[in-house]
């Protein structure tokens, strides 16, 4: 009896799914649907709870709450336009800085620039950044980042003060120190997801580029990055969402000042910092107003994630269709 006959007459290696396999598959599908429904239910309940408590403030202040620039508890005057601006401005600055370094780090760790052991150590160190508490980042920003940035900010203000981005000096907490610390906080997320996206690119695509005479950097910039663009964009969306909701470090570093300014060195405020600093001492009239602000922050975060998902879906569909 040859090897083929032994294999065919012995224990069956493969075959149609058994009844147990069908039951396991159905059970897993059912469990996945239940978990998905539970997540949707939690989001709906969260929106309902916050929205219900915000109804009195919505009725009293209407959309003027979104365009007002004064937050005065004593006068019962509330507006969150500076907080909306500070939330978006600081998050966009952090995304630009953290996105650049995160994608660069992902390229560095996946394209054989380092030996495997050193790459593993470097990757572990980057991932450990995500485990540092937010308040520690805040203290580090106060005692390290602000003193380091202040001389540079003063020089830029003295030499280029006519440019709106450098129109003020950095007297203490400000938008740039907050954005720099926030960029470091979102860096592990962007780097980790971007690494996964680059690893998903088939190796034969890279070999084909080399076979056509492309250099190493031409292959990375013109082949690898465009192919992994959907996953990298997803990493940026996740990082942006993380930046929008950051609270403690921003509350310590941004300055908590209600003003609209393009200057990188002026103090500002964010919605998350506003909520964290005002809730402990909030009275009955202030709680609905803070819930209104929380609802706005939640809707901004949902809108950003939905927009990012839509863009990724359209990009992926366009790439598959060859357009």
RODO-2510 file (C-alpha; in nm, 4 decimals, decimal comma):
residues 323
     n   res          X          Y          Z
     1     x     0,0000     0,0000     0,0000
     2     x     0,1519     0,3347    -0,1036
     3     x     0,1372     0,6613     0,0858
     4     x    -0,1635     0,7884    -0,1112
     5     x    -0,3692     0,4771    -0,0293
     6     x    -0,2688     0,5017     0,3368
     7     x    -0,3867     0,8617     0,3479
     8     x    -0,7193     0,7828     0,1761
     9     x    -0,7916     0,4704     0,3828
    10     x    -0,6765     0,6236     0,7138
    11     x    -0,8304     0,9000     0,9188
    12     x    -1,0083     1,1526     0,7025
    13     x    -0,8013     1,4706     0,6793
    14     x    -1,0746     1,6972     0,5409
    15     x    -1,4428     1,6762     0,4709
    16     x    -1,7706     1,8660     0,4757
    17     x    -1,8588     2,0586     0,7937
    18     x    -2,0176     1,8468     1,0619
    19     x    -2,3307     1,9332     1,2554
    20     x    -2,1108     2,0546     1,5397
    21     x    -1,9274     2,2898     1,3019
    22     x    -2,2589     2,4328     1,1836
    23     x    -2,3763     2,4838     1,5411
    24     x    -2,0508     2,6554     1,6376
    25     x    -2,0716     2,8819     1,3335
    26     x    -2,4327     2,9767     1,4036
    27     x    -2,3520     3,0363     1,7719
    28     x    -2,0567     3,2604     1,6860
    29     x    -2,2628     3,4617     1,4354
    30     x    -2,5379     3,5032     1,6920
    31     x    -2,2908     3,6126     1,9601
    32     x    -2,1323     3,8634     1,7217
    33     x    -2,4743     4,0116     1,6385
    34     x    -2,5636     4,0358     2,0071
    35     x    -2,2352     4,2146     2,0835
    36     x    -2,2856     4,4534     1,7904
    37     x    -2,6405     4,5264     1,9050
    38     x    -2,5175     4,5831     2,2610
    39     x    -2,2609     4,8384     2,1418
    40     x    -2,5271     5,0245     1,9424
    41     x    -2,7581     5,0155     2,2455
    42     x    -2,4881     5,1625     2,4700
    43     x    -2,4277     5,4507     2,2255
    44     x    -2,8020     5,5191     2,1961
    45     x    -2,8455     5,5143     2,5762
    46     x    -2,5458     5,7434     2,6157
    47     x    -2,6880     5,9927     2,3674
    48     x    -3,0305     5,9700     2,5301
    49     x    -2,9011     6,0210     2,8850
    50     x    -2,6838     6,3196     2,7947
    51     x    -2,9406     6,4659     2,5541
    52     x    -3,2259     6,4322     2,8051
    53     x    -3,0327     6,6154     3,0755
    54     x    -2,9274     6,8821     2,8229
    55     x    -3,2868     6,9609     2,7131
    56     x    -3,3368     7,2519     2,9595
    57     x    -3,0188     7,4214     2,8354
    58     x    -3,1079     7,3552     2,4702
    59     x    -3,4479     7,5169     2,5219
    60     x    -3,2998     7,8185     2,6990
    61     x    -2,9886     7,8906     2,4909
    62     x    -3,0731     7,7287     2,1546
    63     x    -2,7956     7,7491     1,8911
    64     x    -2,6616     8,0689     2,0456
    65     x    -2,4835     7,8396     2,2912
    66     x    -2,2633     7,7218     2,0027
    67     x    -2,1740     8,0720     1,8831
    68     x    -2,1349     8,2493     2,2178
    69     x    -1,7869     8,3364     2,3409
    70     x    -1,8529     8,4079     2,7097
    71     x    -1,8666     8,1554     2,9915
    72     x    -1,9702     8,3405     3,3060
    73     x    -2,1380     8,1365     3,5792
    74     x    -2,2219     8,4428     3,7889
    75     x    -2,4095     8,6105     3,5039
    76     x    -2,5504     8,2790     3,3783
    77     x    -2,4068     8,3530     3,0340
    78     x    -2,2757     8,0500     2,8511
    79     x    -2,1153     8,0045     2,5098
    80     x    -1,8744     7,7374     2,3890
    81     x    -1,7430     7,8656     2,0548
    82     x    -1,3896     7,9166     2,1995
    83     x    -1,4005     7,5620     2,3394
    84     x    -1,5118     7,4166     2,0068
    85     x    -1,2355     7,6092     1,8323
    86     x    -0,9748     7,5008     2,0893
    87     x    -1,0834     7,1365     2,0672
    88     x    -1,0544     7,1265     1,6883
    89     x    -0,7422     7,3456     1,6692
    90     x    -0,5419     7,1491     1,9267
    91     x    -0,6539     6,8158     1,7794
    92     x    -0,5621     6,9149     1,4238
    93     x    -0,2203     7,0420     1,5357
    94     x    -0,1603     6,7211     1,7305
    95     x    -0,2741     6,5119     1,4353
    96     x    -0,0339     6,6881     1,1984
    97     x     0,2605     6,6353     1,4339
    98     x     0,1697     6,2913     1,5651
    99     x     0,0531     6,1698     1,2243
   100     x     0,3823     6,2603     1,0577
   101     x     0,5965     6,0948     1,3222
   102     x     0,3605     5,7992     1,3621
   103     x     0,3617     5,7125     0,9920
   104     x     0,7382     5,7713     0,9739
   105     x     0,7858     5,5377     1,2689
   106     x     0,5639     5,2740     1,1068
   107     x     0,7768     5,2878     0,7906
   108     x     1,0937     5,2712     0,9978
   109     x     0,9760     4,9622     1,1870
   110     x     0,8265     4,7643     0,8965
   111     x     1,0638     4,8269     0,6073
   112     x     1,3748     4,6578     0,7492
   113     x     1,5614     4,9697     0,8565
   114     x     1,6439     4,8015     1,1880
   115     x     1,7431     4,4469     1,2845
   116     x     1,4452     4,2465     1,4070
   117     x     1,5503     4,2534     1,7745
   118     x     1,6073     4,6301     1,7831
   119     x     1,2795     4,6869     1,5990
   120     x     1,0973     4,4801     1,8618
   121     x     1,2528     4,6815     2,1466
   122     x     1,1735     5,0118     1,9759
   123     x     0,8147     4,9002     1,9051
   124     x     0,7667     4,8001     2,2681
   125     x     0,8918     5,1374     2,3907
   126     x     0,6503     5,3193     2,1595
   127     x     0,3582     5,1053     2,2752
   128     x     0,4464     5,1776     2,6384
   129     x     0,3720     5,5455     2,5712
   130     x     0,0040     5,4513     2,5589
   131     x     0,0216     5,3178     2,9167
   132     x     0,1424     5,6441     3,0730
   133     x    -0,1401     5,8210     3,2635
   134     x    -0,2697     6,1446     3,1189
   135     x    -0,1877     6,3423     3,4332
   136     x     0,1767     6,2369     3,4047
   137     x     0,1848     6,3775     3,0528
   138     x     0,0379     6,6960     3,1938
   139     x     0,3107     6,7358     3,4567
   140     x     0,5764     6,6520     3,2005
   141     x     0,4359     6,9194     2,9722
   142     x     0,4414     7,1803     3,2505
   143     x     0,7938     7,1119     3,3720
   144     x     0,9660     7,0075     3,0474
   145     x     0,7777     7,1073     2,7320
   146     x     0,6777     7,4626     2,8290
   147     x     1,0296     7,5675     2,9473
   148     x     1,1763     7,4106     2,6335
   149     x     0,9328     7,5788     2,3954
   150     x     0,9230     7,9246     2,5602
   151     x     1,2581     8,0597     2,4235
   152     x     1,1687     7,9417     2,0726
   153     x     0,8239     8,0988     2,1021
   154     x     0,9675     8,4304     2,2211
   155     x     1,2147     8,4374     1,9311
   156     x     0,9434     8,3591     1,6764
   157     x     0,7205     8,6284     1,8226
   158     x     1,0035     8,8844     1,8103
   159     x     1,1076     8,8005     1,4539
   160     x     0,7779     8,6936     1,2939
   161     x     0,5189     8,8569     1,5164
   162     x     0,3279     8,9886     1,2157
   163     x     0,2218     8,6341     1,1269
   164     x    -0,0989     8,5387     1,3139
   165     x     0,0451     8,2047     1,4238
   166     x     0,3257     8,3818     1,6160
   167     x     0,1413     8,6974     1,7227
   168     x     0,1729     8,6366     2,0984
   169     x     0,4391     8,5204     2,3396
   170     x     0,4232     8,2038     2,5463
   171     x     0,3836     8,3184     2,9065
   172     x     0,2873     7,9735     3,0364
   173     x     0,0308     7,7166     2,9242
   174     x    -0,0712     7,7551     2,5620
   175     x    -0,1930     7,5831     2,2502
   176     x     0,1465     7,4636     2,1211
   177     x     0,2614     7,2850     2,4412
   178     x    -0,0806     7,1204     2,4638
   179     x    -0,0650     7,0105     2,0995
   180     x     0,2888     6,8725     2,1369
   181     x     0,1962     6,6618     2,4388
   182     x    -0,1262     6,5528     2,2712
   183     x     0,0731     6,4473     1,9625
   184     x     0,2885     6,2204     2,1798
   185     x    -0,0242     6,0725     2,3377
   186     x    -0,1807     5,9768     2,0022
   187     x     0,1508     5,8628     1,8517
   188     x     0,1274     5,4969     1,9692
   189     x    -0,2209     5,4559     1,8181
   190     x    -0,1220     5,5965     1,4798
   191     x     0,2066     5,4064     1,4702
   192     x     0,0539     5,0702     1,5678
   193     x    -0,2361     5,0811     1,3197
   194     x    -0,0113     5,2144     1,0409
   195     x     0,2321     4,9276     1,1007
   196     x    -0,0492     4,6759     1,0614
   197     x    -0,1620     4,8472     0,7406
   198     x     0,1887     4,8354     0,5903
   199     x     0,2336     4,4707     0,6898
   200     x    -0,0883     4,3821     0,5051
   201     x     0,0603     4,4962     0,1732
   202     x     0,1535     4,1770    -0,0226
   203     x     0,5287     4,1318    -0,0509
   204     x     0,4981     4,0576    -0,4208
   205     x     0,3922     4,4189    -0,4796
   206     x     0,7159     4,5352    -0,3255
   207     x     0,9136     4,2826    -0,5292
   208     x     0,7383     4,3956    -0,8478
   209     x     0,8376     4,7554    -0,7788
   210     x     1,2006     4,6549    -0,7282
   211     x     1,1819     4,4464    -1,0443
   212     x     1,0727     4,7536    -1,2412
   213     x     1,3784     4,9429    -1,1212
   214     x     1,2291     5,1470    -0,8364
   215     x     1,4575     5,2516    -0,5555
   216     x     1,3851     5,1685    -0,1939
   217     x     1,2310     5,5068    -0,1151
   218     x     1,0394     5,5168    -0,4429
   219     x     0,8896     5,1810    -0,3513
   220     x     0,7959     5,3001    -0,0025
   221     x     0,6537     5,6389    -0,1037
   222     x     0,4948     5,5534    -0,4385
   223     x     0,3903     5,1906    -0,3894
   224     x     0,3689     5,0879    -0,0221
   225     x     0,2070     5,4008     0,1196
   226     x    -0,0596     5,4370    -0,1527
   227     x    -0,1466     5,0673    -0,1235
   228     x    -0,1799     5,0930     0,2559
   229     x    -0,3456     5,4366     0,2413
   230     x    -0,6862     5,3144     0,3604
   231     x    -0,5419     5,1598     0,6761
   232     x    -0,3156     5,4597     0,7404
   233     x    -0,6097     5,6951     0,7029
   234     x    -0,7968     5,4807     0,9536
   235     x    -0,5039     5,5236     1,1934
   236     x    -0,5248     5,9018     1,1532
   237     x    -0,9002     5,8968     1,2191
   238     x    -0,8481     5,6933     1,5366
   239     x    -0,5740     5,9300     1,6480
   240     x    -0,7926     6,2328     1,5793
   241     x    -1,0785     6,0824     1,7785
   242     x    -0,8401     6,0120     2,0652
   243     x    -0,7201     6,3723     2,0562
   244     x    -1,0722     6,5166     2,0587
   245     x    -1,1607     6,3443     2,3841
   246     x    -0,8385     6,3962     2,5780
   247     x    -0,9084     6,5709     2,9066
   248     x    -0,6557     6,5892     3,1893
   249     x    -0,3389     6,6768     3,0006
   250     x    -0,5222     6,9438     2,8002
   251     x    -0,6797     7,0894     3,1135
   252     x    -0,3304     7,1305     3,2609
   253     x    -0,1582     7,2661     2,9507
   254     x    -0,3986     7,4566     2,7277
   255     x    -0,4500     7,7537     2,9614
   256     x    -0,8301     7,7376     3,0077
   257     x    -0,8902     8,0791     2,8531
   258     x    -1,2030     8,1570     2,6502
   259     x    -1,0589     8,3243     2,3453
   260     x    -1,0425     8,2686     1,9709
   261     x    -0,6880     8,2992     1,8409
   262     x    -0,4727     8,1545     1,5653
   263     x    -0,1590     8,2079     1,7719
   264     x     0,0187     7,8874     1,8650
   265     x     0,1380     8,0437     2,1895
   266     x    -0,1846     8,1920     2,3252
   267     x    -0,3865     8,0045     2,5900
   268     x    -0,7153     7,8449     2,4908
   269     x    -0,9689     7,5924     2,6095
   270     x    -1,1290     7,2667     2,4989
   271     x    -1,4677     7,1082     2,5573
   272     x    -1,3221     6,8160     2,7521
   273     x    -1,1195     7,0480     2,9765
   274     x    -1,4249     7,2689     3,0306
   275     x    -1,6289     6,9700     3,1472
   276     x    -1,3550     6,8331     3,3734
   277     x    -1,2925     7,1657     3,5467
   278     x    -1,6542     7,2759     3,5920
   279     x    -1,8446     6,9606     3,6826
   280     x    -1,7104     6,9256     4,0409
   281     x    -1,8540     7,2643     4,1401
   282     x    -2,1558     7,2711     3,9080
   283     x    -2,4931     7,3709     4,0484
   284     x    -2,8380     7,2654     3,9334
   285     x    -2,8522     7,5357     3,6632
   286     x    -2,5053     7,4583     3,5334
   287     x    -2,5427     7,0806     3,4934
   288     x    -2,7795     7,1045     3,1905
   289     x    -2,5390     7,3531     3,0295
   290     x    -2,2438     7,1201     3,0824
   291     x    -2,4501     6,8311     2,9475
   292     x    -2,5209     7,0431     2,6390
   293     x    -2,1458     7,0932     2,5968
   294     x    -2,0870     6,7189     2,6472
   295     x    -2,3498     6,6446     2,3825
   296     x    -2,1719     6,8779     2,1375
   297     x    -1,8377     6,7051     2,2053
   298     x    -1,9960     6,3633     2,1568
   299     x    -2,1584     6,4678     1,8295
   300     x    -1,8304     6,6141     1,7011
   301     x    -1,6509     6,2872     1,7795
   302     x    -1,9248     6,0790     1,6141
   303     x    -1,9241     6,3059     1,3079
   304     x    -1,5456     6,2774     1,2707
   305     x    -1,5529     5,8985     1,2957
   306     x    -1,8476     5,8666     1,0552
   307     x    -1,6787     6,0981     0,8049
   308     x    -1,3550     5,9033     0,8333
   309     x    -1,5344     5,5718     0,7841
   310     x    -1,7160     5,7071     0,4790
   311     x    -1,3948     5,8346     0,3213
   312     x    -1,2177     5,5035     0,3884
   313     x    -1,5068     5,3101     0,2332
   314     x    -1,5124     5,5295    -0,0760
   315     x    -1,1341     5,5119    -0,1099
   316     x    -1,1312     5,1333    -0,0742
   317     x    -1,4128     5,0956    -0,3282
   318     x    -1,2359     5,3270    -0,5722
   319     x    -0,9091     5,1329    -0,5389
   320     x    -1,0828     4,7973    -0,5960
   321     x    -1,2572     4,9293    -0,9037
   322     x    -0,9277     5,0589    -1,0412
   323     x    -1,0374     5,4214    -1,0649
***
